[in-house]
Amino acid sequence: MANVAKKPREAITRPASERSIVLVSSDRKEFVCPIKVARMSSTIRGLLDDLGFDENSEVHGEHIPLATIDGNILELILKWCEHHKVRNLIKT
């Protein structure tokens, strides 16, 4: 096999709809989530802001640990965000 140079994660440009991160709960459950959806939670948005992630970040698949949120709660938060994302799309 030939060695193929890979672009660093930060250099990969993806459409905003495909930019996602991996949220890792305190019990180590992983949730792949679009950045736009994750930012609907004010707690998660604050953490992402502190880490320098916004809706236009060029990263994909970064693991973000959430040490104080267990997997069951994080799943409910993300379901709420996804539900309201769809509702917001219908309103506009």
C-alpha positions in Angstrom: 0.0 0.0 0.0 1.1 3.5 -0.8 1.4 6.0 2.0 -1.3 8.5 1.7 -0.9 11.8 3.5 -3.9 12.6 5.6 -5.1 16.1 6.3 -5.1 17.1 10.0 -8.6 17.1 11.4 -8.6 20.9 11.7 -7.9 21.3 8.0 -10.9 19.2 6.8 -13.8 21.4 5.7 -17.2 19.9 6.1 -20.7 21.4 5.6 -22.1 22.8 8.8 -24.8 20.0 8.8 -22.0 17.4 9.0 -19.8 18.9 11.7 -20.1 16.7 14.8 -18.5 16.0 18.1 -18.5 13.1 20.4 -19.9 13.9 23.9 -18.6 11.5 26.5 -20.6 11.1 29.7 -19.3 10.5 33.2 -20.0 6.8 32.8 -18.1 6.8 29.5 -21.0 6.5 27.1 -20.3 8.2 23.8 -22.8 10.2 21.8 -22.1 11.5 18.3 -23.9 14.8 17.9 -23.9 17.6 15.4 -22.3 20.7 17.0 -25.5 22.8 16.2 -27.6 20.3 18.2 -25.2 20.1 21.1 -25.1 23.9 21.4 -28.8 24.1 22.0 -28.1 23.0 25.6 -26.8 26.1 27.5 -24.5 23.9 29.7 -22.9 22.2 26.8 -22.8 25.4 24.8 -20.8 27.1 27.6 -18.4 24.2 27.7 -17.9 24.2 23.9 -17.4 28.0 24.0 -14.7 27.6 26.7 -13.0 25.0 24.5 -13.3 27.2 21.4 -15.9 25.2 19.5 -18.6 27.1 17.7 -21.1 26.2 14.9 -18.4 27.0 12.3 -15.6 25.0 13.9 -13.8 23.0 11.2 -13.3 20.0 13.6 -15.1 16.7 13.3 -15.4 13.9 15.8 -13.6 15.5 18.7 -14.3 13.8 22.0 -15.6 16.2 24.7 -15.8 14.8 28.2 -18.7 15.7 30.4 -17.6 14.6 33.8 -20.7 15.7 35.7 -23.4 14.3 33.3 -24.2 10.6 33.2 -25.2 8.8 30.0 -28.9 8.5 30.8 -29.2 12.2 31.4 -27.1 13.1 28.4 -29.2 11.0 26.2 -32.3 12.8 27.4 -30.6 16.2 26.9 -29.7 15.3 23.3 -33.2 14.0 22.6 -34.6 17.3 23.8 -32.2 19.3 21.7 -32.9 17.2 18.6 -36.7 17.6 19.1 -36.4 21.3 19.4 -34.0 21.6 16.4 -36.8 20.0 14.3 -39.4 22.4 15.8 -37.2 25.4 15.1 -36.8 24.3 11.5 -40.6 24.0 11.1 -41.1 27.5 12.5 -38.7 29.2 10.1 
